[in-house]
Amino acid sequence: MLHLHHLENSRSFRIIWLLEELNADYQLTCYERNKAYRAPDSLKKVHPIGSAPMLEVDDRVLLESGFIIEYLIKHYDKEKQFKPDDSNEAAWEAYTFWLHFAEASLMPLLVMRLVFTKVVSQSPMLVKPISKKIQGQVEKNMIGNGLDKMLNMMEQHLSKNHWFAGSEFSAADIQMHLAVVGANAGTGLNKSKYANILTWLQRCEERDAFKRAEEKGGRLNF
Ligand SMILES: N[C@@H](CCC(=O)N[C@@H](CS)C(=O)NCC(=O)O)C(=O)O
């Protein structure tokens, strides 16, 4: 029996979505974030790392959304629907590239942005103008430019491909989705500059499995 530990508004949403796409039988335990927007201590009882997602499989606890996705595909995607076959080299490369890109390149910038937003909102009134100034500098020098380059690369790819792995939906779309929701938070992505990314986002969210995942795990809201 699979048992997924899901933290609200987090990467574990990806795993609920994939489990729904797979029509898998699983147990779900949901956790709320604490006042500091961190995972609650109860998650550390499942595994000392204390981060989500965590997937219990028999007597083991699997970590890392990318690894959990690959594990589920290997063992539960019997009809090979969510990962391109090794024989389709271009699709396999695209799948593998975007699956890694989401966590290795895109998420670190978005997490940095989130951390500085929290620093400003949680700093005392007297210090707020200073923390706001630092946030502005970090956004200008370390986040904005890099993020724009990544979004342009994604936009270009999606102008030629319906999904990240090519013509078929795959788990690479699931892994990329949460990062794009993060990038689209706040003022939102520019609608004309990133039209293909936004159309892809809508296409993801129209899937029945995505809607079931939202019912079970809550709507992502960054
Ligand atoms: N690279 C890991 C990141 C896991 C991670 O950092 N998860 C966040 C939620 S999105 C978490 O649980 N953080 C602990 C906390 O917020 O206290 C993955 O893809 O699973």
The ligand as a Gaussian input file, in Angstrom:
#p B3LYP/6-31G(d) Opt

LIG

0 1
 N       13.806000      18.795000      -3.798000
 C       12.794000      18.348000      -2.871000
 C       12.341000      19.541000      -2.056000
 C       11.460000      19.164000      -0.877000
 C       11.014000      20.415000      -0.119000
 O       11.812000      21.317000       0.139000
 N        9.746000      20.451000       0.229000
 C        9.203000      21.602000       0.945000
 C        7.782000      21.887000       0.524000
 S        7.603000      22.381000      -1.130000
 C        9.180000      21.300000       2.430000
 O        8.556000      20.369000       2.853000
 N        9.903000      22.095000       3.192000
 C        9.958000      21.962000       4.640000
 C        9.422000      23.112000       5.323000
 O        8.785000      23.949000       4.649000
 O        9.588000      23.197000       6.533000
 C       11.670000      17.688000      -3.672000
 O       11.559000      17.947000      -4.879000
 O       10.926000      16.892000      -3.103000

